[in-house]
Structure formats: structure tokens, C-alpha cells
Amino acid sequence: MLITNILGMLLISLLGAGCEWVVDFDDRLNSIVEPYRFSALRWELSQVLDKTEPLADGGEFGAGNKDEIELVLEYFSLSDKIRTLKAELNTIATGNSQEDLTSRRGELERLHQIKRALRNAVELIIGRQIRETLNSQGIFNPLDRYIRLKSGFPPINFTLDRPPNVLVVSPRDRIESMREIMLVQDIHLEAIEDIEAKVDALGVSALVSELGGFAATYPAFVADDASLQFTVRTAAEEWLHQYLAFTPLGFMYLLDATGIARNYDIATMNETLAGMVSDEIGEIVVRTYYPQYGTPENRAGSGETAFDFNREMRAIRIAVDRFLADGEIERAEKFMEERRQYLASQGYYIRKLNQAYFAFYGTYADEPTSVSPIGAEMKELRSQSASLREFLNTVAAMTSRQDLIDSLKKTRP
């Protein structure tokens, strides 16, 4: 009995110390990010006040209308012109006259005004095109595999705007997302680096990253400065995240995202499913409505070059995992910085390459930043599925990676 009591007291002491560390860590982390934390509630209230015509799946637009397609093309042509003009302003010689600079800035503002005037219509048109494509694939709502109602839910609703930033926190001794905190959009680089340095000082690895899309608000965010291909795919992906929230897989992912029940495999399955399905939907949308744009770009870029970025990133990830498994944390971090500089010399600039970077981007199991076998398993299941709808429904009903493994066993000869 004495030994049992001693062991019990020791266990309570250890658990108490662990809880105290977690509480202390979160308190210190919150004090760092509090001035920059993104408030979804505040943003939603601003949308209620500012939006006079909410997006919806119905209305007067026709997604295949030629004039509307031209309007979308004009919007993204303006985006290209804005990017070019910004690059010119950033590299303009100091000897240029103030009058020339003022003229270019005036032109930039004029282009922004035209783009803003087109934005709501472009959001609606692209949303309709995605909905029509989903319908053509038999994808309507999270319950349509039980009740065949050809009614789209949730409504496709997104805003072309700058998404929040995300602070990703990983342990230094392994690659794993332990915290993800949304930060406001407008943060200067100096503030970003200050946040990262202060969080790093807590004994972890931190990264503040821009997002291409964000589905935890309604409407969802889709970055407004990207290509047409990226925009279509991301709008579809953010809708899929909202769709999946009403499925078993999405519910488990919400438990992970809120920290109630951490499960990195579930996060990887959810992100990979949304990415794979949105890639297919995006490709169909572009091929149907904008054939001149060809195949949508992938996340790592497009085009064949002598330098294989995907292969290099995968090799870096494998080497880092090996260093960390051997307890060589400093060596892993030095190696990542050396490879980051090498990537920059090859034309691929990554501001910060660390454990948090791989923890965040590694949740896409079909990406080179991931070494998870889930990517290959998901691709195998997709190849064995009769349709995109069947693939989506099958994975959306899963609540663990074991479900994925068992499903593959059933389809293999």
C-alpha cells in the first residue's frame, strides 16, 4: 500500500507539473500574440454591416455567360497589371523624378479601384462555376449519400481579400503542429520576425505564414492577388473544408484544430482530401470556362526546370526527420538554413525554413513537404474509386487513419 501511495503521489506530481507547463506556455504565448490576434467574430460583424448583397448559389448570373467570363478575365488581367506595376515601383531607380513616382502610384490606385468594383461580381461568377461543376460530379451536400436531395449546401460563399496570417508552433525536437493561431492581415515584416523570435525563445519553433485561403469564417477568404487557376482551386478547397465540417472526418478535424483531441493523421487526411478534390474540381472549371489558361497550377508551381524543387524539398524533409530522431536538433536547424539559402540561389525564396514550416505544410500529404504515407494511400483509394463523389463520400465518413487502411484492404485484390 505504501508503494502504491508513493507511486500515485509521484504520478499526480508529474501530471501537475506537465499541466502547469502547458498553462504557463499558453499564457506566455498568448501575451506575445494578443496585440495581433485575428478576431473572426469582429470580422463577421463587419461583413454583416458592409455586405449589401451576400453571395449565394442563385440569382441573375449565368456561370457560362460569355460576358461574365470576359469580366472574370478582365479582373485577373488587372491583377497581373497591378503585380507588374508594384514590381516596377519596388525596383525603380532613386533618381526618378517625384512626378514619375506620383504618376505610377496614381495608376496603381486607379487599377485597384477598377478591380474593387468588379470583385463582388467575380466572386459570384466563380462561385456559380464551381457549384455547376460540383453538381456535374454529383456532389451537392454532406448528406446526399443518405438523402439524395440535389440541393447545394453549404452555399459557396467567399470573399476575394487578404486572408489572416497564421502562427504555427512546433516542438524543436520533432515536426508536429502543436499550436496554430490566426493573426491579423496587416503585420509588417519587423513585427512578424519579432513575434517569431519571442515564441522561439519559449523553446519551440515558430513561423508566421501567409494563407492562400481561410475557411473558418463565412464567407471564406481567398487571396485576392493570385492567378485565376489558384483562385478557383482555393475557392473550391475552402468550400470543401466547410462541407467536411458536417461529416465525421471534418468533425474529428475540428476537435484537432481546437485542441480538444489532437490527431495529426486526421488533420492530414482532411487537408489532403480537400486538396485532392479541389484540384480536380478546379481543373474542370478552368478547362470548361477558361480553356486558354490550360491546366491549373499546383501548389509548388508549374513548369519543367533543370532544378526539381519538389525532389529537393522532400530530401530536406527526410534529412531533417533523421537528424531530429537522432536528437541532433541544432544540426537539423543549421541544415535547414543552409538548404534555404541554396533554394534561394535556385530562384525559390522561402523566408524561414524550420520545424514549424514543415509541420504546417506537411499536413498536405500529397506535397513534397510531407513524408506521411497518407498521401500515397489517398491517391491509391482515389484511383480505385468509381467517381470523385464516391471518393469524397468514402473518406469523409472516416474517423481514423485505420479506416483508410481498412478501406484500401477491401479494394485490393
Secondary structure, 3 states (H helix, E strand, C coil): CHHHHHHHHHHHHHHHHHHHHHHHHHHHHHHHHHHHECCHHHHHHHHHHHCCCCCCCCCCCCCCCHHHHHHHHHHHHHHHHHHHHHHHHHHCCCCCCHHHHHHHHHHHHHHHHHHHHHHHHHHHHHHHHHHHHHHHCCCCCCCCCCCCCCCCCCCCCEEECCCCEEEEEEECCCCCCCEEEEECCCCCHHHHHHHHHHHHCCCEEEEEEECCEECCCCCEEECCCCCHHHHHHHHHHHHHHHHHCCCHHHHHHHHHHCCCCCCHHHHHHHHHHHHHHHHHHHHHHHHHHCHHHCCCCCCCCCCCCCCCHHHHHHHHHHHHHHHHHCCCHHHHHHHHHHHHHHHHHCCCCCCCCCHHHHHHHCCCCCCCCCCCCHHHHHHHHHHHCCCHHHHHHHHHCCCCHHHHHHHHHHHCC
